[in-house]
Amino acid sequence: MKIVTYNLNGVRARLPRLIEYLDEQKPDALCLQEIKCDDDNFPIGDIRAAGYDGIWHGQKGFNGVAILTPSGGPQAILRRMGLPGDPDDTHSRYIEAEVGGVTIASIYLPNGNPVGTEKFAYKLAWMDRLRAHAEELLAEERPTVLAGDWNVIPTDDPDDVFSAKAMAHDALMQPETRQAFRRILNLGFTDAIRARYPEGAIYTFWDYTAGCWQRDAGFRIDHLLLSPQAADRLRDAGVGKEYRGREKASDHAPTWVEIET
């Protein structure tokens, strides 16, 4: 099973790139983030015409997550829409489904900038809620993949970020952010990309400004965390970097894992 996470930065703006990716890569499950449209405007008609169906949790103008699956294969059976723990949270950032016996979550973790504001506090609180829910998922002892734009650069190493100095004051790299991420990993999850490639620069995001793509000034914030039952089945993982270089592309590249089912 090939499971992909892909922050589209607007599903309607990137629809040709999405359909192109589905046609060329034919993933078994595609987790989308930042669809940036409400539920009624999600382009499910175009997606179905491309041979896929799905579930989605939209929000007008920003946020929004979805999980797409091939029309002829195992479908995404909705398990949860929204992250538990805060009934007043109105952001569309989490959707969870069962696909062919695997629990898959599409996650758009808060950015948190600027540091020191309520946005950063919201990020950390959201990560605490995610850790609590991840612990519950692990207790089910089933293959689980937490896939998404985590808005966390795990280390200062050039393998994860083009310049730790340039990003030093960003919410993505703060000690509190990384500690919250490690607390989730340390529950027993495996970082699929680093399990497959322990060393080497692997980036998933390149900003539109300052020639970042052309200079390969990127960083790794799109992650797929595997439960032990999924990690035992890990076959391969990688980043579709070439898709970042296409016309009117997202600033993220699709990031994927293959597990045996």
N, C-alpha and C positions, 0 to 999 in steps of 0.2 A: 504494500500500500504506500503510495506516494502522497505525503501530506505537505502542503505548501502554506506559508504565511506570506502575505503580500499587502503592504500598506499602499493603497492605490492613490491616495491624495485626491480623492474625488472620483467616484465610480462613473459618473456621467461624462466628466471631462476626459477620463482615461478609458472609456468603453472600448474603443478600437484596440487599445493595448491589452485589455482584459480578454476580449474575444480571441485576439491573436495568441495570447498565452495559453488559453484553454485548448485551442486548436493544435498548437505546436507541442505542448507538453502533456496534455491529457492527464492532469492530476486526479487522484482518487478523492481528494478533499482539498479544497482551496479556502483558506481562512483569509478574509479580507478585513482591513481596518481603514478608518477614515473614509467611509463611503460618502459622507457629507450630503446625505439626502434623507428626507423623512420616508417612512415605510411605503407610502402611496406612490412615491416617485422612484423607487428602486427599479432599475430596468430589467425586471425579471423576464419580460417578453423576449428581449434580445438575447438574454442568457439562455432561455429555453430553446430558442432557435439555434443556438450554438451547441445544443446537446447536453445542457446542464440544468439542474434545478437547485433549490437551496432554501435556506432560512436566513432571516436578517433581522437586525434590531437597529433601526435608523434614527436619525435626529437631523432636523433641518439645519443645513449650513456647516455642520462640523460633527466630529466623532462618527459613530456608526460602525457596526461590525456585521459580518455575514460569514456563512459557511456554505460553499457550493460543492455539489457532487454530481457525477455523470448521471444522466437520466436513466441509463440502462444498468446502473450498478447499485450497490447499497446506498440508500438515501440517508440524509441527515435527519435523525429523529431528535427533535428538540428535548433537551433535558432541563435547561435553565436559561432564562433571559434576564440579564442583569446580575451583578455580583451581590451576594447576600451581605448583610451586616449593617446597612444604612438605608432605611426605607425612604429617607429624604434625598438620596442621591438620584438625580434625574439624568445623568450622563449615560449615553448608550455606548458602553465600553466593553461589555462582556456578553458572549453567547456561547452556549455549551450544548453539544449534541453527541449522540451515539452514531457512529458510522461503521458498519460491519464489525461490531463487537469492540470497537475502540472508542473511548471517550476522548473527544476533541473539543478544546476551547479556543475560541478566537478572542484575543485580548488586545485592547488598545489602552495601555497604561498611561496615566496622566503625565504630561511633560514636566510640569512642576516649576517652570520658570516664571518670574524671577525668584531666585532663592531668597528666603526670608519673608515671603509673602504667604497669604492663605493658599495660593496655588501649590506651593511646595508642601505645606502642611497637608493639603488634600492628597497629594501624591503619596506621601508616607502613610497616611491613614488608609488609603486605597490598597497599598501594598500589604499592610497588616491584615486587611480583610481578605486579600487574595491568599495570603499565607494560611489563614485559618481555613479557608475553603479548600485549598490544595491539600491540607492535612486530611480533611474529610474525604477527598477523592482518593488519596493514597490508602485510606482505610478500606476502600472497596476492593483493593488488590486486583485491579484490572488494568489492561494497557491504557494509558492515559497520555495525551500529548497537550501540553499547554503552549499554544503557538500564538505569536503576535509581535506587535511593536511594543517592546517593554520599556522603551525610553530609558534604558540603563546601559552605559558603557562599563563593562565589568572590571576593567583594569586600566592602568596608565600605560600598559605595554603597547608599543607600536603595532603589535598584532591585532589590537582592538581599537586603536585610535591614531589618527595621523599625527596629532600633536596634543599631548596631554597639557602642555602649557596653554595652548590656545583655548582649550575647553575647561580649564581649571575651575572657573567660576560658574559653570553651567550645572543645572540641576541634575543632568544625566550622569555626572561624575562625582557628586558629593559623597562623602563617607557614609552619611545616613542612607542615601539611595543604595549604595553598594551593599551596605550591611543588610538592608531589607531584602535585597535580591539574594544574597548568600543565605539568609535565613530560610528562604524558600528552597533554594538548591539543597541545602543541608538537611531538609526533610527526607531526602532520598531521591531527588531528581537528577537527571543527567543532562548536561548541556550538549545537545546532539552535534552541533558544529565542532565544538572543541573535543568531543569524543572521537570524531572522525579526523579532525585536523588539530592535533595538540599544539602545533607551532605554525607560524606563518601569518602574515597579515590577511585577514578576511573581513571585509567591510560589507555592510548592507545598506548604508545610507550615504549619499553625497548631496550636500546642499546645492540649491540652484545658483547661489551667489558666488562671486569671487573665483570663478573658474574651478570650483572644487572637484567637479567630475573630471575635467581635463587634467588636473594635477593629481588625481587619485587621493584627494584630501577627504577621506571618508572615515566612518567609524561603524562599529558593530552594535546595533541596538535591537535588531530583529532576532528573536531567539525561539527555539523549540526545545522545551524541557520535557524529558521523558520519564515516566514512572519506571520503577524497576522492571515491571512486566513488559513495558515497551522497549526499554533499553536493551533487554535480553534479545530482542528481535531486530535490533538496529543493523541495517545492511549498508546504508550510505547516507550522506548528507552533503549539502552544498549550497551555493548561492548562484542564482542565475544573473550574474553581473552584466551580461550582454544586454539584458532588457533595460537596464538603466540608461544605456547609450542610444536608445531608439528615439524617434521623433515624438515630442510631447509625452515623454515618459514620466512616470512617478519619480520622486527623488529617492525612493526606496527600491531595492532589487528584491525579487521573489527569493525566499529562502526556504529550503525544503529538507525533508527527511524521508527515507524509505525504510519501512519496517516490514518484516515478514508477518503474514496473517494466516 
